[in-house]
């Protein structure tokens, strides 16, 4: 078993995080477009079971070979979950896709559903997954990093194509530039609803996250590496693509220490990670 785990770690290191085997076709979710197959290989589908069938509920990002990062609001005590990796079309059987059972879920201990604060959760998979051409690890940004106004990022997911509209079978992507904190907290934008632990993107009334995108990544390029800077959290009650109401994400760089305390070994930093898991609330 030890040799197997070491092999998984070495494979993860060899593939490295944030580098898709199939680079995304990034040109211009709501108002988005079909993603190039497997060009966001850390994107996962979080699914729950009901009446003997599995249903997509949220997205997420594979951040270690046995850990997924998603939104706290995606998790319900009453549901049983599984994680599906390496997918492009959720309705088709695809070579290289993997279905992973869930061992435990850690929801941020200060998650507040009323104010949507600390909207982050970690899912530990029952077994390590082997990185491949279709499944790779996400890179996370340095702790505390802030991106400037209009920095180009891409939201990805299987969320609704319009407010109240249909869910797509094929993974969608959309260009969503960063809206800095000073702009996003203006009175006619989000005001005091947006905290410093959040990051805004979009708000042009054309492209936005929507129901079903929750928990998924906001992907931003740093050099030749993609980093997940946001976890899709909430949109306006007026509609997914309301002008001056950009999609709000949990700012990942504000939670790097919390992620490490959760026991996640990030291969980008060290192959010898020995952080002990803390006992967080199970959902």
C-alpha positions in Angstrom: 0.0 0.0 0.0 2.8 2.4 0.9 4.5 1.8 -2.5 1.1 2.4 -4.2 0.7 5.8 -2.5 4.2 6.8 -3.3 3.6 5.9 -7.0 0.5 8.1 -6.9 2.4 11.0 -5.4 5.2 10.7 -7.9 2.7 10.5 -10.8 1.1 13.7 -9.5 4.4 15.4 -9.3 5.4 14.3 -12.8 2.2 15.6 -14.3 2.4 18.8 -12.2 -0.6 20.9 -11.3 -2.2 23.5 -13.5 -1.0 22.1 -16.8 -3.6 20.5 -19.0 -2.5 17.9 -21.5 -5.1 19.5 -23.8 -4.7 23.2 -23.5 -8.0 25.2 -23.3 -9.2 27.1 -26.3 -9.6 30.4 -24.5 -11.5 32.9 -26.6 -14.5 34.6 -25.2 -21.9 28.9 -17.6 -24.1 31.8 -19.0 -23.1 33.3 -22.3 -20.2 30.9 -22.4 -19.2 28.1 -24.9 -18.3 24.5 -24.9 -14.9 23.8 -23.4 -12.3 21.9 -25.3 -12.6 18.3 -24.1 -10.5 17.7 -21.0 -8.8 21.1 -21.1 -9.8 21.8 -17.5 -8.8 18.4 -16.1 -9.1 19.4 -12.4 -12.8 20.2 -12.9 -15.0 17.6 -11.2 -18.7 16.9 -11.0 -20.1 16.5 -7.4 -23.1 14.2 -7.6 -25.8 13.1 -5.1 -28.0 10.0 -5.3 -31.8 10.1 -5.4 -34.3 7.4 -6.3 -31.4 5.1 -7.4 -29.9 7.7 -9.8 -27.0 10.1 -9.6 -27.4 13.8 -10.3 -25.0 16.6 -10.8 -25.3 19.3 -8.1 -22.0 21.3 -8.0 -18.5 21.6 -9.4 -15.2 21.4 -7.7 -11.5 21.2 -8.2 -9.1 18.3 -7.6 -6.3 19.8 -5.5 -4.5 16.6 -4.4 -4.8 13.0 -5.6 -7.4 12.4 -2.9 -8.8 15.8 -2.1 -11.4 18.0 -3.8 -12.2 21.6 -3.0 -15.8 22.9 -3.4 -18.3 25.3 -1.8 -19.7 24.7 1.6 -23.2 25.5 0.3 -23.0 22.5 -2.0 -23.0 20.1 1.0 -26.1 18.8 2.7 -26.1 16.4 5.7 -29.0 14.4 4.1 -27.2 13.6 0.8 -24.8 10.8 -0.2 -22.2 12.1 -2.6 -19.7 10.8 -5.2 -17.1 12.7 -7.3 -16.8 12.1 -11.0 -13.5 13.1 -12.6 -12.2 13.4 -16.2 -15.6 14.3 -17.7 -16.6 16.4 -20.6 -20.1 15.2 -21.3 -22.0 14.2 -18.2 -24.5 12.0 -20.1 -22.0 9.9 -22.0 -19.5 7.2 -21.1 -16.0 8.6 -21.7 -12.7 6.8 -21.6 -10.4 8.0 -18.8 -13.2 9.2 -16.5 -13.2 8.0 -12.9 -16.0 7.7 -10.3 -14.7 8.2 -6.8 -16.4 7.4 -3.5 -16.2 10.0 -0.7 -14.5 9.2 2.6 -15.3 12.4 4.5 -16.3 16.0 4.0 -14.9 19.0 5.9 -17.0 22.1 5.8 -15.4 25.3 7.1 -16.2 25.6 10.8 -17.2 29.3 10.3 -19.4 28.7 7.2 -22.4 31.0 7.5 -25.3 30.3 5.1 -27.1 33.5 5.9 -24.3 35.8 4.9 -22.6 33.3 2.6 -19.2 33.7 4.4 -16.4 31.1 4.4 -18.1 29.2 1.6 -15.5 26.4 1.2 -15.4 22.7 1.9 -12.9 19.9 1.4 -13.9 16.4 0.2 -11.5 13.5 0.9 -11.8 10.7 -1.6 -11.9 7.1 -0.4 -8.9 6.3 -2.7 -6.2 8.3 -4.5 -6.8 8.9 -8.2 -4.1 8.5 -10.7 -3.3 11.7 -12.7 -3.6 11.2 -16.4 -4.2 13.1 -19.7 -7.8 13.7 -18.5 -7.4 14.1 -14.8 -4.8 16.5 -13.3 -4.4 18.6 -10.2 -5.3 22.2 -9.8 -2.7 24.7 -8.7 -3.7 27.1 -6.0 -2.4 30.7 -5.7 0.0 31.9 -3.1 -1.6 32.8 0.2 -3.0 36.3 0.2 -2.6 37.0 -3.5 -5.0 39.5 -5.1 -5.5 39.9 -8.8 -5.9 43.3 -10.4 -9.0 44.8 -12.1 -9.9 43.2 -15.4 -7.4 40.3 -15.0 -8.7 37.6 -17.4 -10.0 34.5 -15.8 -12.3 31.7 -16.9 -15.2 30.1 -15.0 -16.1 26.5 -15.9 -18.9 24.2 -15.0 -22.1 22.4 -16.0 -24.4 25.1 -14.6 -27.5 26.4 -16.2 -27.1 28.1 -19.6 -29.4 31.0 -18.5 -31.4 32.0 -15.4 -33.9 29.2 -14.9 -32.7 27.6 -18.1 -31.5 24.1 -19.0 -28.4 22.3 -17.7 -25.8 21.5 -20.4 -24.4 18.0 -20.9 -21.1 19.5 -22.0 -18.7 21.4 -19.8 -18.9 25.1 -20.4 -16.3 27.9 -20.1 -16.6 31.6 -20.0 -14.2 34.6 -19.9 -14.9 36.5 -16.7 -12.4 39.4 -15.9 -11.7 40.1 -12.3 -13.6 43.0 -10.6 -11.5 44.4 -7.9 -12.8 44.8 -4.3 -13.0 48.6 -4.5 -15.3 48.3 -7.5 -17.4 45.3 -6.4 -18.2 46.9 -3.1 -19.6 50.1 -4.6 -23.2 50.8 -3.5 -24.7 50.1 -6.9 -22.7 46.9 -7.3 -22.6 44.4 -4.3 -21.9 46.9 -1.5 -21.0 45.5 1.9 -22.2 42.0 0.9 -18.8 41.3 -0.6 -16.1 40.6 2.0 -12.3 40.6 1.6 -12.4 36.8 1.6 -14.3 36.9 -1.7 -13.4 37.8 -5.2 -15.7 39.1 -7.9 -15.6 38.4 -11.7 -17.7 39.3 -14.6 -20.6 41.7 -14.1 -20.9 42.7 -17.7 -24.4 41.2 -18.1 -23.2 38.7 -20.6 -21.2 35.9 -19.0 -21.7 34.6 -15.4 -21.8 31.6 -13.3 -25.2 30.1 -12.6 -27.0 27.3 -10.7 -24.9 24.1 -11.0 -21.6 26.0 -11.4 -21.4 26.4 -7.6 -18.2 25.0 -6.1 -16.4 25.0 -9.4 -13.2 26.9 -10.2 -12.4 30.4 -11.4 -9.3 29.6 -13.5 -6.6 32.3 -13.9 -3.4 31.9 -15.8 -0.1 32.7 -14.1 2.8 32.4 -16.5 2.3 29.0 -18.2 0.3 27.6 -15.2 -3.4 27.8 -14.5 -4.4 28.5 -10.9 -7.8 28.3 -9.2 -8.3 31.7 -7.6 -12.0 31.3 -6.8 -14.8 28.9 -5.8 -18.1 29.8 -7.4 -20.3 31.0 -4.5 -23.3 33.2 -5.4 -25.0 35.4 -8.0 -27.7 38.0 -7.8 -31.3 37.0 -7.0 -32.2 39.1 -10.0 -30.6 36.7 -12.3 -27.3 35.0 -13.1 -26.0 37.6 -15.5 -27.3 40.9 -14.0 -25.2 43.9 -14.9 -23.1 45.3 -12.0 -23.8 42.1 -10.0 -20.7 40.0 -10.9 -20.5 36.4 -9.8 -19.0 36.2 -6.4 -16.4 33.5 -5.6 -14.7 32.4 -2.4 -11.2 33.8 -2.7 -9.0 30.7 -2.5 -5.8 32.7 -1.6 -7.6 33.7 1.7 -7.9 30.1 2.8 -4.6 28.5 1.9 -3.7 28.0 5.6 -7.1 26.5 6.3 -6.7 24.0 3.4 -3.3 22.9 4.8 -4.8 22.5 8.3 -7.4 20.2 6.7 -4.5 17.8 5.8 -4.3 18.4 2.1 -0.9 17.7 0.7 -0.2 20.0 -2.2 2.3 18.4 -4.5 3.4 21.8 -5.9 4.9 22.6 -2.5 6.3 19.3 -1.2 6.3 15.6 -1.9 6.9 15.0 1.8 3.8 16.8 3.1 2.9 15.3 6.5 0.3 17.8 7.7 -2.1 16.0 10.1 -5.8 16.2 9.4 -7.9 18.1 11.9 -11.4 16.8 13.0 -13.7 19.2 11.2 -17.5 18.8 11.1 -18.7 16.0 8.8 -21.6 16.5 6.5 
